[in-house]
Amino acid sequence: MSKKFDVVVIGGGPAGYVAAIRCAQLGLETACIDKWLDKDGKGVFGGTCLNVGCIPSKALLDSSHKYEEAKEKFSLHGISVGDVSMNVADMLKRKDQIVKNLTMGVATLFKANGVTPLEGTGKILAGKKVEFTSHSGSTEVLEAENVIIATGSVPVNIPPAPLTDDIIVDSTGALEFTEVPKRLGVIGAGVIGLELGSVWGRLGSEVVVLEAQDNFLHLVDQTVAKEAKKLFTKQGMDIRLGARVTGSEVKDGQVTVTFQDADGEKSEVFDKLIVAVGRRPYTEGLFAGDSGIQLDERGFIHVDETCKTDAPGVWAVGDVVRGPMLAHKASEEGVMVAERIAGHKAQLNYDVIPSVIYTHPEIAWVGKTEEELKADGESYNVGMFPFAANGRAMAAADTDGFVKIIADAETDRILGASVIGPNAGDLCQQVVVAMEFGSSAEDMGMMVFSHPTISEAVHEAALAVNNAAIHKANRRPKKK
């Protein structure tokens, strides 16, 4: 006899486990299936984000940043520490402990909320049924009133640089280097490539980034992208744009990478090579032929604005559907679907989903960029404020970058914001809240910000939209 649930969630990452918890909180009998095994072969929940993505990468970013500060920046504050060294094994051990704590936390939350964890794989059959296969190989069919697909994404591999055990790796392998590579190659100058390149570059690697596109960070406001490239280059990162990798050869513990750029074919030799060219939705073996699930032309599960698939009672959320591959977007979609299954009219405002690159300085943005507004022919005003003029940033010796806010020229409603600098992700979130409530730049300018704080740069940028910044010169008004 098959087991029956109100909801079966396939995938235990930030989309799936959040959806499962919220469903259970709303009184729905819920099971969550995930196949992830930790280094000890034990089933864990948390998906890519907790196990080999957002969390472990940030642990290494923070550790490497502290090392770089101790080595290069403490003297600015009058602090003398002598020789500074990094124990890579201890750094990795700390990273693994953080991962363990968080995955154990998900298990605790499942228990507290009454979610049934199922360790193994799920396959969607017709009629809202799910075939569950445990890690031991046993199978059973689960019946559900609703099924939520949250199987996430996996790294994209490229034929010119096939992965090896330890020389050519993807983002997962780049979290496990047991020593600092002398020369590190990174294919892809996106979020993942820049973050991982930053980790090992701070620890002493000579980092070369090969990016096929001619524009750096093409989805980011180009004023920010230009500043970012300048700062990363200053930090020692060698960023090659328009460099399309054509081949690789592993020999004697190193890899030779060939690539084409504007000057013709070239090659570089590296001790390690990270392939970070993006991620793709993970749907292998997920559907029976008669499941009714449809994929779009890019391999994403087709859904409507509420994340309903083409199959009745089946929903899909997170990286496996359209939109940015962001853990916070995935989680909020999970909550939205849980609420809708329970009969509530929840919705998600896709226009105010922020993005963050956790380099140093951080880069964050939300809403429209100036390039997008120009392309759409919209009239807008821009306000910018540099951290070099912010007292708290000066006190912290962290003055690179700026805040940029864009507002509609007629209504003054905030259309977008970009930040490069200290705590950019947190600062951008302030603008996200303002945009969610339809605030104008004047509204933000009238808010009281604590002094002295880094966040005052947001306040000044909002004021600058209307030529009212206090701590910088405003642009001259146009003569009539």
N, C-alpha and C positions, 0 to 999 in steps of 0.2 A: 504493500500500500504506500503510495507516494505521500510525502509530507506536504502540508499546505501552509502557506504564509500569505499575509496581506501584501508584503513587498519582498522581493529578492533583488539584492544589489550585487552586480558582478563587478568587482574591482574595489580594492580597499585603500586607495590613495585619497588625496584631499577632496576629491569629488565624491567618491564612494563612501568612505567612512563617515563623512559629514552628513551625507544624505541618509545613511542608515541610522545614525544617531537621532537626526531630526525626525525621521519617520517613527522611530520608537517613542520619542518624546510626545508625539502626537497620537499615541495609542495604537499604532499599527504593528502587528506582529511581523518582525523584520529579520531577515537573514542577510549576511554579507559574505560573499565568496572572494577569496584572494589566494593566489598561488605563490606569493613571495616567500622565499626561504632566506634566513639570515646566514651568516658565515658558518654557523654551527649546524646548519640544516634544519633549523627550527622555523616553523611558520610564523610570520609576523605580518601585521597590517601597517599601513602608512604609505605604501606604494613608492614610486620613484622619489617623490618629494622628500619623505622622511628618510628613506634608506640610501639613495645614491644621487639625490638632486639638491633641492633648495637647502635643506638643513646641513648635511655634511659639507657642502661647498661653502656655506657661510661660516661654518666652524673653522675651516682652513683659511678663509679670507680674513677672519678676525685674528687668528693666531699669527698669520704671516704679516698682517698690518701692525700688530703689536711688536713683532720682531723688528720690522723696519723702523718703527718709531723709536724703539730703544737704541737701535744702531745709528740712526741718522738724525733723529729729531729731539731726543731728550736733552742734548747739549744746549739747544735753544732756550730751554727753561732753566739752565744752570745745573742740570743733573748729570753727574759723571758716573757711568756704570762700568767702565773698563771694557774688556773684550766681551762681545755678545755672540752667542752661538745658538743654533737651533737643533734640538734633538727631534729629528723627523719622526722617529718611532713614537715618542711621547705625544707629539702633535696628532698623529694618526690615532693613537690610543684614546686621547681626549675626544676626538671626532667620533670614534666608534661608541664611546660611552654616552655621548649626547644622543646619538641615533637610538641606542638601546633604551635610554630613558623615555624617549618620545614614543617609540613603538610600544613599549610596555604601557605607556599612558593611554594609547588607543585601546589596548586590550582591557584596561581598567574601565575606560569610558563605556565600552561595549557591555561589560558586566553590569555597570551601574545603571545603564539605560535599558537593559534587557534585550540587546541585539544578539542574535545567534551567529557566532563566527564559524565559518566553514572554510577549512584550509584545503585548497585544491583549485580546480578550474570549473568554469561554467560554460555551457553551450545552450544557446537559445533555440528552443523547438517551437513549432507552431502552437497557437492557442495559449500563449503566456506560460509555457512550461520551460523549465530549465533542467538540463541534464548536468548533475554535479558529479565530478570525478575527483575523489580524494587523492592525496599524494601516494596512498598505498595502492591505488588502482581500482578501488571499489566504486561503483556508480549507483546513483539513484536519481529519480526524477522528482523535481520539486514543482508544485503547483503554486501559482501566485496570481493575485488579483492585478498586481502591477510589477513590472520588471524595470530596473534602472541599470543601464549600461554605463560603466565608469571605468573602462579598461585602460584609459590613458594613452601614452605615446612611448615610442622608443627612438633612440638615435638613428639618424639617417646614415647609412654607409655608402661609400662611393667606390666604384671599381678601381680607380687609379691608386687607391690607398687602402687595400684590404687589411682588416685588423689582424694583429698577431697577439701572442700571449702577453707580451710585455714591452714591445717597442712601438708599434702603432696601436693606439688605444682610442676608445671613445671617452665620453665624459665620465663614465663609471671608472674606467681604468685610470684616468688622470687623478682620481681621488686616492689612489693607492700606491703612488710612487714611494718606494722605501728610501730613496735618496734623491737629492736635488740634481736633476739633469744639468750637465754643463751647457749643452745647447738644446733648446726646446723649440720644436716647430708646432705651430697651431694652424690648422686649415679652417678658416672661418673667423671673421671679425665681428661676430654677433655677441649676444649676451654671454653665452656659455664660454666661447673662446676667449673673450676679454677677461672674464672672471677667473678662469683657470690659468690663463697666461699671467694674470696679476699675481696669483698665489705663488707660483714657482719663480716668477721674475723677482719678487720681493726677497725670496730666499737665496737668490744668486744665479738663477738660470739666465742665459742669454736667449731672449725670446724673440722669435721671428713669426709674425702673423701673415699668412697668405690668404688674401681675400679676393675672390673672383670679380666682385663688383667694383666699379670705378668710384662709387660714392661710399664714404665711410658712414656707417649707421644711417642708412638711407631712410629708415622709418622715423628717425628722430628729427626734431627741429634742427635745421642745418647750422644755425648759429651755435647751438649746443654741440653738435657733432664736430664742428671745426675746432671749438675749444677743447673738446675731449681728445681729439687726435693730437693736438699740440701738447697737452698735458701728458698723455700716455707716452708720446715720443720722448718728452723730457725725462720721464721716468725710466727710459731705456728700452721700451718696447719698439721693435722694428716692424712697422706696419706697411706691408706691400699691397697696394690696391691694384686691381686689374690683373691679378696673378692667378691664373687658372691652372690648377694642378693636373698634370697629364700622366704621371706615373710615379712609382716608388720602388725601391729595392732595398731589402734588409740584408746586411752583410757585416759580419764581424762585430755584432752588437750595436750597429748604428743603422740609420736609414738615410738613403739618398733620395731626395724628392726632386722631381723635375716639374717645371711649370713654365707656362707661357705668359709673358707680359708684353707691353708695348715695344720692348726692345728685342723680342724674340724668345727663344728657349733658354732657360737657365736651370741651374740645379743648386741645391743646398744639402749639406750633410748635418743630421741631427742625432742626438743620443736618444731622444724620445719624440714621438709625433702624436699630437692630439687631433683627431678628426671631430670637428664641432661645426658641422654644416647645417644643423637643424634637426628637427624631430618629425616623426610621422605618426598618424593615429595607429593604434595597435588593435587589430580586429581579426588576426589569424585564428582560425578554428572556432570563431565565436558564434557563427550562425549555421543552423541547418538550412538546407536549400529552400524549404517552405516556410521559413520564419517570417517572411514579409518585410524584413529590414532592407532598406535601400541605401546604397552609398552614392556620394556625389562624384564628380569627375576627378577630384583630388584624393579620394579614398576616405573622406570623412563620412560618418553616418549622417544621413539626411534627416534634419529635424526642423520643426517650425520655431516660432519665436519663444515658445514655452518649453522647448526641448522634447516635444512629442515626436516620435519616429513615425514611419508609415504603417507600422504594425500596431493595432489597437492594444492599449495597455502597456506599451513598451516605450520607455523614455531613454534618452542618452544625454550625458553631461560631460563637461571637462574637455580634455585634449582630444577626445575622439570625435568632437563635433566642431562646427565652424567657430571662428573667433580666435583671439589670441590664446596661446598655450601658457596660461598663467594659473598657478595654484589657487590664488584668491578668486579668480573668475570661476574656476572649477567648483570651489567650495560653495560659492553663492548660487551657482546653478543647482547644486545638490540640494541646498536649502529650499530654493524656489520650487523644485519638482516635488520635494517632500510635502511642502505646504499645499501645492495644487492637488496632489493625490489625496490629501486630507480634506479637500473641499474649500480651501482658502484661495483667494484671488491674488496670489503673490506674483510679482514680476521683477525683472532685473533690468536696470538702466545700463545698457551696454555702452552708452556714450561717455560714461564717467568711470571707466575701469582704468586704474593707473598701471604703469609699467615702471620697473626699476632695474637698473644694472648696478650690482653691488661692488663695483670697483672703488678705488679711492682716487679722486673724488667720486662719489655716487652720482648716478644720472637717473632722473625720474621725470615722467611726463604723463599728462592726462589731457583728454580732449583733442582739439584740432591743433595742428602745427601751422606756422605761418605759411609754409609751402602749400599746404592743403587749402588754406583760405584763399591764397592768391589764385590757385588753380580753379577754385569755385567762383572767383570774381567777387568775393565778399569784402565789404569795407570793415576795417578793424583798426583798433589802436593798440599799441604795444607799450608795456611798462617793464623796465629792467632795473635791477639793482645788484651791484657787485658785492660779494662777501668781503672784498678788500676794504669796504666802507662800513662794515658791521663790527661794532666794538667787541662783541662776544667772540666772533671768529678771529679777530686780531689777538685777543687774549689767549686763544687756544692755538695760535699760529697755524690756522687752517683757513686760509683766505682765498684759495683758488675757486673760480667759478662765479655763478650768478643765478638769480631768479628771474624768470621771464614770464609775464602774464599777458594774455591777449584777450581783449574784450570787443564786443560788437560796437562799431563806431556810432550807431544811432541809439541803441538801448543800453549800452555799457554792460550788458550781461557778459559774464566771463565765458569765453569759448574754449580756452585751453591754457595750460601752463607747462613750463619746462624748467627743471632745476638741475644744475650741475654744481656740486659742492658738498660741504659737510651735511650729513643727515638729510640728503636730498629726498629719500623715500618718505621720511616722516614729514618734511616740509610740504611736499607735493600733496600729501594726504589732507592737509588743511584746505588746500584749494579744491580737492575732491569733495569734501563736505560742503564747501561753499557752492560749488556747481550743482550738487545734488538738490540744493534748495533754491536754485535759480538766482544766486547772488550776483550783484553787479560788482565791478571793481570799486565803485564808490562805497558799497556796503563793506567790503573788506577793509577799505581805507578808514572807515569809521569805527572798526573794531579796535579794542584796546589789547595790545600785545605786551607781554611782560618785558621788562628791560633789566639787565641786558640779556638778550637771547638771540640765538641764531635765527629764530623765526621772525624777528623784526625785518629781515630781508624780504620776506613775503609781504609784510605790511607795506614796506617802502615801494616794492614793485607794483602793488595794487594802486598806491597813490600816484606812482609815476605814469600809469596809464592815462591819467587826466592832468598830467603836468603839475602834480601837487606833492611830489616827493620832497621830504625835508632834508635828508642827509646826502643828497647828490644834486647836481645841477640838472634842471629839467630842460627838455628840448624847447627851443624857441617856438612860440606859436606862429603859424603861417600868417604872412601879411595878406590882408584882404585887398 
